[in-house]
Amino acid sequence: ILEDDPFIAMDLCALVEESGHEVARVCGSLAEAGGGDVLGHEPGVDFALLDVDVADGKSYPLASGLHARRIPFAFLSGSRQCDVPA
């Protein structure tokens, strides 16, 4: 999970765990996610939830890296759909 708001991150963790899944890692910034490397190489990562806008930038580079590794992801954001590239 990449989410810079700790309350939203906690809610997302609870939803994932209540659905019977395990949260491998929660990152609050791109830097914490290793510029995109950490989440995609974390053992057992089957899916990622990404906030589009975090304190230190947009999550698009991380999404590209996940896509290249064939790891599915979803954007969760307050951004308008027209602001998110295809």
C-alpha positions as CSV (number, residue, x, y, z in Angstrom):
1,I,0.0,0.0,0.0
2,L,1.3,3.5,-0.9
3,E,-0.7,6.1,1.0
4,D,0.6,9.2,2.7
5,D,-2.4,9.8,5.0
6,P,-1.9,7.5,8.0
7,F,-5.7,7.2,8.7
8,I,-6.5,6.2,5.2
9,A,-3.6,3.7,5.3
10,M,-5.0,2.2,8.4
11,D,-8.4,1.9,6.8
12,L,-7.0,0.3,3.7
13,C,-5.0,-2.2,5.8
14,A,-8.1,-3.1,7.7
15,L,-10.1,-3.6,4.5
16,V,-7.4,-5.8,3.0
17,E,-7.1,-7.9,6.2
18,E,-10.8,-8.2,6.7
19,S,-11.0,-9.6,3.1
20,G,-8.6,-12.4,4.2
21,H,-5.4,-11.0,2.7
22,E,-2.2,-10.0,4.3
23,V,-0.6,-6.5,3.9
24,A,3.1,-7.0,3.0
25,R,4.1,-3.4,3.5
26,V,2.7,0.2,3.9
27,C,4.7,3.1,2.5
28,G,3.9,6.7,3.1
29,S,6.1,8.2,0.4
30,L,7.8,7.3,-2.9
31,A,11.1,7.6,-1.0
32,E,10.0,5.1,1.5
33,A,8.9,2.8,-1.3
34,G,12.5,3.0,-2.6
35,G,11.5,5.2,-5.5
36,G,9.3,2.4,-6.7
37,D,11.7,-0.5,-6.2
38,V,10.7,-1.7,-2.7
39,L,7.0,-2.5,-3.2
40,G,7.6,-4.3,-6.5
41,H,10.3,-6.5,-5.1
42,E,8.8,-7.2,-1.7
43,P,8.4,-11.0,-1.4
44,G,4.8,-12.1,-1.8
45,V,3.4,-8.9,-3.3
46,D,0.5,-10.0,-5.4
47,F,-1.3,-6.7,-5.7
48,A,-0.7,-3.0,-4.8
49,L,-2.9,-0.1,-3.8
50,L,-1.5,3.2,-4.8
51,D,-2.4,6.8,-3.9
52,V,-1.8,8.9,-7.0
53,D,-0.5,12.0,-5.1
54,V,1.8,11.5,-2.2
55,A,3.9,14.1,-0.4
56,D,6.9,13.6,-2.6
57,G,5.3,13.2,-6.0
58,K,3.0,11.1,-8.2
59,S,3.0,7.3,-8.0
60,Y,3.1,6.8,-11.8
61,P,6.7,5.6,-11.9
62,L,5.9,3.0,-9.2
63,A,2.9,1.9,-11.2
64,S,5.0,1.6,-14.3
65,G,7.5,-0.6,-12.5
66,L,4.7,-2.8,-11.1
67,H,3.1,-3.1,-14.6
68,A,6.5,-4.1,-16.0
69,R,6.7,-6.9,-13.4
70,R,3.1,-7.9,-14.1
71,I,2.0,-7.1,-10.6
72,P,-1.5,-5.8,-10.7
73,F,-2.3,-2.5,-8.9
74,A,-5.2,-0.1,-8.4
75,F,-5.1,3.7,-7.9
76,L,-7.0,5.0,-4.9
77,S,-7.1,8.7,-5.0
78,G,-9.1,11.9,-4.6
79,S,-7.8,12.9,-8.0
80,R,-10.3,13.3,-10.8
81,Q,-10.3,10.4,-13.3
82,C,-9.3,12.8,-16.1
83,D,-6.1,13.6,-14.2
84,V,-5.0,10.0,-14.2
85,P,-3.2,8.9,-17.4
86,A,-4.5,5.8,-19.2
